């Protein structure tokens, strides 16, 4: 039986035809979902949106203009893209970037408390901790691999000083600065490859 005929039967209420199409196109939904990212969600949320799109495709397929496969692809993509647009919109900012004003104790039941949520534009605490740990680790690697001269040159260079200014401040020749920056670049490339 063709997909088009199955879709028409499913549209008319045949549960077996509906289940067969949902099962058959599940891998298509998974494939299409892999190319999207949903803020505040995970891959399973995107797949679920794709399955909703497939279900809508089955219910609205008429067979007049396109094959069911083409129609299903369009409906699945449209449903996923709509969900992503909604999740990314400003009106959902409160929901996707909120922090509770208190934390529940381990023995407290979620249902017993009315939780007040305040909006936050800040990164999550987990993200902040991870970023700080990464910065500490990077500074440690830089200090272990660069000489004092290279650290001095790098520090001034990153602050935006020109070769002339670095030369005056650090009492270093321009050639030494150039050589130091070249060594720094090589050493930092080595660190990048090691990660």
ChimeraX attribute file (.defattr): number of C-alpha atoms within 10 A of each C-alpha:
attribute: neighborCount
match mode: 1-to-1
recipient: residues
	/A:1	6
	/A:2	7
	/A:3	16
	/A:4	18
	/A:5	13
	/A:6	20
	/A:7	25
	/A:8	20
	/A:9	17
	/A:10	21
	/A:11	20
	/A:12	12
	/A:13	12
	/A:14	13
	/A:15	11
	/A:16	12
	/A:17	21
	/A:18	21
	/A:19	13
	/A:20	14
	/A:21	18
	/A:22	17
	/A:23	12
	/A:24	12
	/A:25	16
	/A:26	14
	/A:27	12
	/A:28	18
	/A:29	25
	/A:30	17
	/A:31	12
	/A:32	16
	/A:33	24
	/A:34	12
	/A:35	9
	/A:36	13
	/A:37	15
	/A:38	19
	/A:39	12
	/A:40	12
	/A:41	12
	/A:42	10
	/A:43	15
	/A:44	13
	/A:45	16
	/A:46	25
	/A:47	23
	/A:48	16
	/A:49	23
	/A:50	29
	/A:51	24
	/A:52	18
	/A:53	22
	/A:54	26
	/A:55	21
	/A:56	16
	/A:57	21
	/A:58	26
	/A:59	17
	/A:60	15
	/A:61	19
	/A:62	16
	/A:63	13
	/A:64	7
	/A:65	9
	/A:66	12
	/A:67	13
	/A:68	22
	/A:69	14
	/A:70	10
	/A:71	18
	/A:72	24
	/A:73	18
	/A:74	14
	/A:75	22
	/A:76	25
	/A:77	19
	/A:78	15
	/A:79	20
	/A:80	26
	/A:81	19
	/A:82	13
	/A:83	18
	/A:84	19
	/A:85	13
	/A:86	14
	/A:87	18
	/A:88	15
	/A:89	10
	/A:90	11
	/A:91	10
	/A:92	11
	/A:93	14
	/A:94	14
	/A:95	15
	/A:96	17
	/A:97	16
	/A:98	16
	/A:99	18
	/A:100	12
	/A:101	10
	/A:102	9
	/A:103	9
	/A:104	11
	/A:105	8
	/A:106	7
	/A:107	6
	/A:108	10
	/A:109	9
	/A:110	11
	/A:111	7
	/A:112	7
	/A:113	9
	/A:114	7
	/A:115	13
	/A:116	10
	/A:117	14
	/A:118	12
	/A:119	14
	/A:120	15
	/A:121	11
	/A:122	11
	/A:123	10
	/A:124	12
	/A:125	10
	/A:126	9
	/A:127	11
	/A:128	12
	/A:129	12
	/A:130	11
	/A:131	12
	/A:132	12
	/A:133	12
	/A:134	12
	/A:135	12
	/A:136	12
	/A:137	12
	/A:138	15
	/A:139	12
	/A:140	11
	/A:141	13
	/A:142	17
	/A:143	13
	/A:144	9
	/A:145	16
	/A:146	17
	/A:147	14
	/A:148	10
	/A:149	14
	/A:150	21
	/A:151	17
	/A:152	15
	/A:153	25
	/A:154	20
	/A:155	13
	/A:156	18
	/A:157	16
	/A:158	9
	/A:159	9
	/A:160	11
	/A:161	15
	/A:162	12
	/A:163	18
	/A:164	12
	/A:165	15
	/A:166	21
	/A:167	18
	/A:168	12
	/A:169	12
	/A:170	13
	/A:171	9
	/A:172	16
	/A:173	14
	/A:174	15
	/A:175	11
	/A:176	14
	/A:177	22
	/A:178	13
	/A:179	13
	/A:180	20
	/A:181	17
	/A:182	12
	/A:183	15
	/A:184	20
	/A:185	13
	/A:186	12
	/A:187	14
	/A:188	16
	/A:189	11
	/A:190	12
	/A:191	14
	/A:192	10
	/A:193	7
	/A:194	7
	/A:195	5
